[in-house]
Amino acid sequence: MSWRILPESIYESRMAGCALGGALSVACFIPGAVAVVHAPEGCVHQAFSMLHAMINDSDVWIVPEILVSSFGDREVIFGGEDCLSAALDRAAVESPDLIIVVTSCIPETIGDDCGAVCARHLYADRILYVPASGFLGGSAKDGENAVLTALATRSPVAKSVFGTVALIGEKNLEFEADLNYAEVERLLAKLGLRVTVRFCRNGNYATLMQLGSSQCFVLRDERVAAAGKVFGERFGRPVIPEFPRGLSGCFLFLCDVGKACNVPEEKITAAMESETAYQNAMLAKFAGLSGRSVFLGAEPFSGTCAVAREAITRLSMEERSDGFPIRLPFYLPIGTAGVEKMLSLWRGATNHG
C-alpha cells in the first residue's frame, strides 16, 4: 500500500473559537475596565485558559481579571438574571471606568434579559453590554467585532483632527504586535501623520473615547472588516482595510492613507520615493541570497506566499520544487520590516542547510 503525505495546512479558520473568546480577547485588556462574563464557570475557564496560553507567546505581561456570574444548573431552570446582577455588584466595588458584560450560549438560549439587568443597575451608565452568545454568536472574530463596535458607539462623533490616524483591531495577544505597530508608525511618519488611538490596545477608556476625532481609520486586517464598516458609517471617515502587506504593500498603504488624510500629492510622492530607497538599502543586505533556489512549501496564512514571492523576485532568487525548503513566517509579514525579518530567517536557514 502506498501512502501520500499531504502538506501541512494551518489556517486561521481552523483555530477559531467561539464569540465569547474573541470578545474577551478585546474586553480583558482595557486598563481601568472590568470584564464580567454571564456564563457557567466552565465556559470562562476554557476562555481564560486560551488567553493564558497566548499570553505566554506574546509581549503582554498581565493576567486579565475576569468576573464570572457562575451560572449553574439552578439558573438554567429558573433563569440567571440574579447571578448577573450580583456579578455586576462585585464589579462595581472596584469603581471601574467601564464594565463590559459579555454572555455565553446558555443565558442567551434560555432568554435571560441581560440588557435589562444592566440598564437597571446603579452603575448602568458605565456598563457596556455585548451579547457575544458563545457559539450562538458565531466565531471568535465575531466576538472581537462585537466588542469593538459596541465601544465605538460610546465614542462621540467629533471634528476630525488633521494628521491623526486610529488603528482598529490590533490583536492584544498577537506575537510581535508592537513591532508591527512600529512599522505602521514609521510609514505614517513619512506622510506627516501620527497615531492617536490604538482601538483597542494599551489604551484606557478615556483614550479610546478619542476615536471620533481621528481623520482616518486603519484596520489591522480583514478580520475586523465588520467593525470597520460600522466605524466608517458612524464617523464618516475613510477606512483603510489592512496593514501593509510586504514590500509593494507599503506603497499602496502610503498612497491610500495619504489620499484619505488629504496629504498633498507631492508629499505622498516624496514618501514613496523615500520608501523605495529604504527598501533597496534593506534588500542590499541580503544580496548573498541572489541566485538561490528555494521551495516555499505550505502557506500558513493567506497572502504570505505572495509576499515571499515578491521578495524572491526582488532578490533575483528562484522558486523551485527541488529548491532549499524554507519555512514561511506564520503571520503575514507587515511592511518592509516584516520582510526583513523573513529574509533574515531565510539567510540563517540556507547558510546552515
N, C-alpha and C positions, 0 to 999 in steps of 0.2 A: 504494500500500500504506500502510495506517495503522499506526502504532506506538503501543503503550501502555506508558508508563513505570511500572514497578512501584515502590512505595515502598521505600526503603532498609530492610533488615532485618538488624540486627546483634544476634544473640542469643548468649549466653554459650556455648551448646552447640556453636555453630559454631567457637568458638575453643578448645575443649577439646583438650588434648594427651593424651599417654599418662600412665599412672600414675607412671612414673618422674619426669617433670617435676613433677607435683603433689607427689610425695614430697620432692623436692629443695627445692621452694619452702618447705617447713617445716624440713627437716633441716639446710639450709645456714645457717640464721640463728639458731642457738642458741649464744651465747657459751660457749666452753670445750668445745664438741663438734666432732667431725670427721666429715664425711660421706665414706664410702667407697662407690663405685659399682662393682659387679661387672658389667662391660659392655664392649663394644668402645669404643674411643675416639670413634668417630663418634657413638654414642648420647649420650655425655656432652657432646661438642662441641655437638650440637644443643640439648640441655637447657640448657647453660651460656649459649649464645647467646640463648636465650629469656629466661633470668634477667637477663642483662646488659642486654638491651633494655628490660626492665621496670624495672630499677634506674634507668635514665635518666629515667623519668617518675614516680619515687617519691621519698619522703623518706629512703630508705635510702642511705647513702653508703659502704657497704663492698662490696667484691667478694668473694663467697664463695669459699672454698678447697674444691676437690673432689679427692679422691684416686681414681684410677681403676685398676682391675685390668688394664686394657689387654688385654682378651680378643681373641685373634686367630684366624686360620684353624686353627692347630695345636690350639688349645684347643677349637674347635668339634668337631674329630675325636676328640681324646683326653681332653677334659674340662678345665675351667679352675679346679679347686679349688686347685691350687698357686699360680695367679695371685692368687686371692683371699687366700690365706694370706700371700703376700708383701706385698700391699697393706695388710693388717692390721698387718704388722710395721712398715711405713713410718708408718702412723698412730700406732702405739704409741710411736714415738720421741718424739713431742710430749707424751706423758703427758697425754692429754686427760681431761676428766671423763667423756666418753661418746664412743663410736664408733658411729655409725649406719650400718649396712650396708644398702644398697638394691640391687635387682637389675633387670636389663633382661630382654627377651624370651629371648635366646639361652641363657643359663645355666639358666633355668627350663625351656626347651624340651628341652635335652639331658640334664637331670636332675642337674646339679651339686647336691650335698648341702651347700648353703651354711650351713644351720643347724648341721650337724656341724662344719664348718670353724670357725665362730665359737665353738662350745661347747668345742673343744679348744685354743683359743688361750690364751696366757698372760694375756691381757687379757680373758678371757671374761666376767668379772664387770662389765666396763664396755662390753660390746658389745651393741648392740640390733639384731637382725636383722629387717628389714622386707622381705618378698618382694613388691616392687612389680610386678615382672614385665612392665614396659613395657605394650604394648598388650594383652598377655595378661591383665594385671591390671585392665583397664578404662580409665577416663578419668582426667584429672588430679585430679578431686575424689576419686576412689577412692584415689589415692596420698596425698593430704592426709589423708584419714580413716585410712588405714592407719598413718601415722606418728603421728598424734595418739593413736590407740587404743593403739599399741604403747608409747608413752611413758607413757600413763596406767596401764598395767599395772605399771609400776615405782614409781608413786607409792603410798605406803602409805595405807591407809584409816585416817583419824584422826577424833577427835571434832571435830565442826564448831564453828567459832568464830563466835559470834553477830555479825551485821552484816557478814560478809565474802562477797564475790562473786568468782567466777572467770569470766573471759571466755574462750570457747573458739572457736578457729578464725579469729582476726583474720588477714587476709592480710598477710604480711610485705612484699609489694610492691604493696599496694593504694594507689592515689592518695588522699592525704589521710586515711590510716588514723588518724593521731594526732588529727586534727580530729574524726573520728567518735568516737574514744575519749573525747575531752574532752566531747562532748555526752552520751554514756552516763554518764560520771562525774558530770556536772552533775545529771542526773536522779536518779542513785542517792544523791547527797548530800542531796537533798530528803527522802529516806527515812531518812537517817542511816546509809547503807550505804557501804562502801568496796571498791574492787577490790584484791585481794591478789595475784592471779596472772593474767597475760595469756598464755594457753596456746595457741600458743607465739609470743610476740612480746617481744623485748627482755629476755627472762628467761633467766638461766643455769640450769644443770641443778638446782642446789640450790633455786632459787626455784620451778622447775616442779614439784619434788617436794612442794611445799606444797599441791598441788591438792586432796588428800584432806581438808583441813581447812576447805574453803570450804562455806558454808552453802547456796549456790545456784550453779548454772551458767547462764550466759547465752551462747547460741550467736551467732556473727556472723550467720549466715543458714542457710537450709535446706541449703546445700551441705555443711555438716558435721553434718547430722542423724544420720547413721550413727554417727559418733563420740559425739555427744551421747547417743544411746540407750545406748551401752556405758557411758558415764560415769555416767549416772543409775542404771543397774542395779548397777554395781560399787560406787559410793559411797553409794547410797541417798539421793540428794539430788534436789531438784526441778530441772528443766531448762526454761529459758525459750527458745523456739525461734528468736528473732531479735532484732536491734537494732530500736529503734522506727522504724516507717515513717511519716515525715512528722508532721503535727500530731496527728491523732487517735491515731496510734501511740504517742505519748508517754503518753497517759492509760492505754491498755491496758498499756503497759510498766510504769508506776508501780503499777498495780493488781496485775498478775501477780507482779512481783518482790516487792512489799510483802507479799503473801499468802504467797509461797514462803519468805520470810525471817521470817515471823511478826511483821511490823511491826504495831503496834496500828492498828486501823481508823481512829481519829481522826487518826493521823499520816498515813496514806495519803490521807485526805480533805483534809487541810491541804496535802499535797504537790500534789494535783490542782488545788486552788484557786490555789495559788501559780503552777502552770504555766499555768493559764488566764489569769491576769493577765500573765504573761510573754509568752505568745503574742499577746495583744491589743496589748500595747505594741510588739511586733515588727511586727505587721501594720499598725499605725498609721503606721509609717514608709513604707509603700507605698500610702498612701491615693490617691496620684496615679494608680495603675493601675485604680482603680474605674471601671467602665463601659467599659473597653477590651474590644474583641473580638479574640480570639486563636485561632490554629489550632495544635494541638499536633503534628500530623504523626505519623511512625512512632515506635513505642515502642522505645527501645534496650535497656531492661532491664525484665523483668516487674515490674509494680507501680508503675512510675514515673508512668504516666498517672493512676492513681488518686490518687496523692499530689498531682500537679499539679492535677487537677480539684477536689480538696478546697480547695486554696489559691485557685483561681479562684472557687469559691463563697463562701469566707470574705471575699474582697475585692470581691464583687459584680461580678466580671468576667463575660464571656460567651465561651463556646467556639463558634466558627462556622467552617464550611468556607471562608468568604471572609475570615476574620479575619487579623490580622497573624501571619505564621508565626514561631514561636519555637522554639528548639532546646531539647529536654529534656536534662537532665544525663545523662551516660552511665550513672552509677551511681545506684542508688536513694537519694534524699535521706534522710539519717538525722536524725530528730527535728526540732525547731524550727530548729536551726542549719542543717541541710541545706536546709530550705525557705527560710530567709532568704537563703542564697546563691543559690538558684534564682531567687528574686524579684529579687534584685539584677541578675542576668543579664537577666531579662525587662525590667526597667526600663531598663537600658542599651540593649537592643536596640530597644525601642519608641521611645525618645527619639531614637534616631539613624536610625530606619527611615523 
